[in-house]
Amino acid sequence: MPIRAPRPSRPNALQRSRGAFARAPLAVALMLAGMAAGAQAQSLVDLYQAARGYDAAYLAAKAQADSVEFKAAQARGQRLPQVGLKGTVYRQHFESGLDLTPAQRAALAAQGGSSSSNYSITTKSLALQARQSLFNAELSAIIDQADQSLIAAEADLKTAEDDLLVRLTQAYFDVLAAKDVLSTAQANKAALAEQLASAKRNFEVGNATITDTREAQARHDLATAQEIAAENDVQIKSITLDQLVGRSNVQPQGLMTPVVLPPLQPATSEEWVSLTPNSSTIRKAQVGLEYAKLETTRAKAGHLPTADLVASVSRTDIDGNGPATVRAGDGTNSSIGVEVNVPVFAGFATQNRIRETLSLEEKSERDLDNAKRSVTLATRQAFFGVQSGQAQVKALEAAESSAKLALEATQLGYRVGVRVNKDVLDAQTALASTQKDLYKARYDVIVATMKLRQASGSLKPEDLESLNRLLIAR
């Protein structure tokens, strides 16, 4: 007779492994519901609004876009009149090194001045000066460049917004994927525990060897390790999502069952490529080209004259005992006119500056070509990635159905004695592995679809609404 192992402690009634595996997801769901007690499930749209007000990268991009708007306003302000007020007060004391004759003193006194050759005066003046540009080709180019900078800032902000949408979607479904993997790991562990108990019972009554028990124990121990790793992964992914939206204990809504992923629209890669002119990358490269052309215009303006309308009004008060010729400056002075500056020769600096900007303009053209090609390539790659993912999901769904049938058949064969314990363990492990791959493939397709929209420049916050329709409303 084979040596009997000590009788293990077990519940009063052990159910079949098939029934245990069917009940395991319910138990896991109840456990997760208990963990999330007090935390309300939140949709993607709700979390996106929270992330927009918390994510540092997005808020930094928004502040940068706001600063460019004010910088553009500074450039446009140079076309408006420039007005300044200038005031001065100074004291002047004069001592002559020559002695005046009596006749000179009398003449000086007759003019109303001091009869002494020495005098002191205080001069106070207040002037209002204004300048208005009439013609300045360089200034016009600077203002146009500021307008182009606004377009570039909008493209950068759109890039940051798209990045936030994709990061949020990735983090959201990473949590769901980690929870699904944990559920599968726990269900697999529960089913292997039933198989381990069955192997021990068969060994006790002499219907199996100790090898079956040890194999079942090894699989159960491995499932325990996988469960611990899955629990840790759920915690890490949850922390990542919490940090992104600035909330704690965020509970994403799960996918509705049965899971039906929507078809990809548009259905061809060329249709997606036709959307790429809206890409922020291409728009910014186009702005770079326009900016370079305006820089050439600025350089050429170095050969052109400038014209300004200038005007001033000033009031001067002179107090003291100075001669009348000194005090003659007392009064109000006003002037208005046109000031024209014509460049004549700048040591060939203007010509060389034009050559430099033309070379930079050609570089910007090449950068735009490269941006268009890169975005087109990325869009096509993303499209075929989504297509491949959808096909993989369908294949894994079929594989899951086959794995379930195979497990049921193997369990039945084990009960009637035509299959051994290892066959059941292998079938159980194969089913768990297939389910993990299926869950990951589904979430990968959802995130890849968002990345496809991002690559083609068609991603919008409203796209989260379509994803929300895949989730369980709570």
Salt bridges, closest charged atoms under 4 A:
ASP55 OD2 - ARG167 NH2 2.74
ASP66 OD2 - LYS62 NZ 3.82
GLU95 OE2 - HIS93 NE2 3.07
GLU138 OE2 - ARG298 NH2 3.40
ASP147 OD1 - ARG76 NH1 3.01
ASP156 OD1 - LYS284 NZ 2.80
GLU161 OE2 - ARG52 NH1 3.08
ASP162 OD1 - LYS158 NZ 2.84
ASP163 OD2 - ARG167 NE 2.69
GLU204 OE1 - ARG7 NH1 3.68
GLU227 OE1 - LYS189 NZ 2.88
ASP233 OD1 - LYS237 NZ 3.00
GLU270 OE2 - ARG380 NH2 2.91
GLU295 OE1 - ARG298 NH1 3.82
GLU295 OE2 - ARG353 NH2 2.29
ASP308 OD2 - ARG131 NH1 3.16
ASP317 OD1 - ARG315 NH2 3.19
ASP319 OD2 - LYS124 NZ 3.82
GLU339 OE2 - ARG131 NH1 3.20
GLU356 OE1 - ARG353 NH1 2.97
GLU365 OE1 - ARG366 NH1 3.94
ASP367 OD2 - LYS363 NZ 2.76
ASP369 OD2 - ARG366 NH2 3.35
GLU397 OE2 - ARG442 NH2 3.28
GLU400 OE2 - LYS404 NZ 3.83
GLU408 OE2 - ARG18 NH2 3.76
ASP426 OD1 - ARG219 NH2 2.45
ASP426 OD2 - LYS422 NZ 2.92
ASP444 OD2 - LYS440 NZ 2.77
